[in-house]
Amino acid sequence: CVSGTLTINDVGTWSLNLNGVTVTTITGGLFDIRCNQQQSFNSGTWAFQNNQLTLFQGVDPIILTLDGDQLTNLVGETLPDFFSEVYQKR
């Protein structure tokens, strides 16, 4: 149920429309994960160098690695967040 569209424009801007999930910690180290129908929208500018796409928005940039037709953001966290985000070229 996590889905979204990352659009990278040739004028140096990007936008992301995303439907995500809501993660809640419950007892015993378990998590309740539910689809979230709320959409989020983010946008900013980007730079590309050495197979890395950097998305700028606010203070912390998002760094994605290009491998073929996929962009991967290694979030590096286990639940309640995600370990990675992968975007497939369409």
C-alpha positions in Angstrom: 0.0 0.0 0.0 3.0 2.3 0.0 3.1 4.0 -3.4 4.1 7.2 -4.9 5.5 9.1 -7.9 8.9 10.8 -7.9 9.2 13.2 -10.8 12.6 14.6 -11.7 12.5 17.5 -14.2 15.2 18.6 -16.6 15.1 22.1 -15.2 16.6 21.0 -11.9 13.5 20.5 -9.8 11.7 17.4 -8.4 8.4 16.5 -6.8 7.1 13.5 -4.8 3.5 12.5 -4.3 3.3 9.7 -1.8 0.7 7.4 -0.1 2.4 5.8 2.9 1.7 3.8 6.0 1.1 4.5 9.6 3.3 2.5 12.0 2.5 2.3 15.7 4.6 0.5 18.3 2.6 -2.1 20.3 3.6 -4.4 23.2 6.3 -7.1 22.9 8.4 -5.2 20.4 5.7 -5.6 17.7 4.3 -2.9 15.3 0.9 -2.2 13.9 1.3 -1.2 10.3 -1.7 0.2 8.4 -2.2 1.7 5.0 -2.5 5.5 5.1 -4.8 7.1 2.6 -3.3 10.6 3.3 -1.1 11.9 0.5 2.0 13.8 1.1 3.7 16.2 -1.4 7.3 17.3 -1.3 9.4 19.2 -3.8 12.7 20.9 -4.2 15.9 21.1 -6.4 18.3 18.3 -7.3 21.9 17.6 -8.3 23.5 14.5 -9.9 27.1 13.3 -9.6 28.8 9.9 -9.6 25.6 7.9 -9.9 24.1 9.8 -6.9 21.0 11.9 -7.1 20.7 14.4 -4.3 17.3 15.9 -3.6 17.4 19.2 -1.7 14.4 20.2 0.4 15.0 22.0 3.7 18.0 21.2 5.8 18.6 17.5 5.2 19.2 16.4 1.6 18.0 13.0 0.4 20.7 10.9 -1.4 19.6 8.3 -3.8 21.9 5.9 -5.7 21.3 5.1 -9.4 21.6 1.5 -10.5 20.1 0.8 -13.9 16.5 1.9 -13.8 16.3 2.1 -10.0 17.0 4.9 -7.5 17.6 3.6 -3.9 17.6 5.7 -0.7 19.1 3.7 2.1 17.3 5.0 5.1 19.2 2.6 7.4 16.5 2.2 10.0 14.4 -0.8 10.9 10.7 -0.4 11.8 8.9 1.9 12.6 10.7 3.5 9.6 11.9 1.7 6.5 15.3 0.3 5.7 15.3 1.6 2.1 13.1 3.2 -0.5 13.4 2.1 -4.1 12.0 4.0 -7.1 11.7 2.2 -10.5 11.8 4.2 -13.7 8.6 4.2 -15.8 
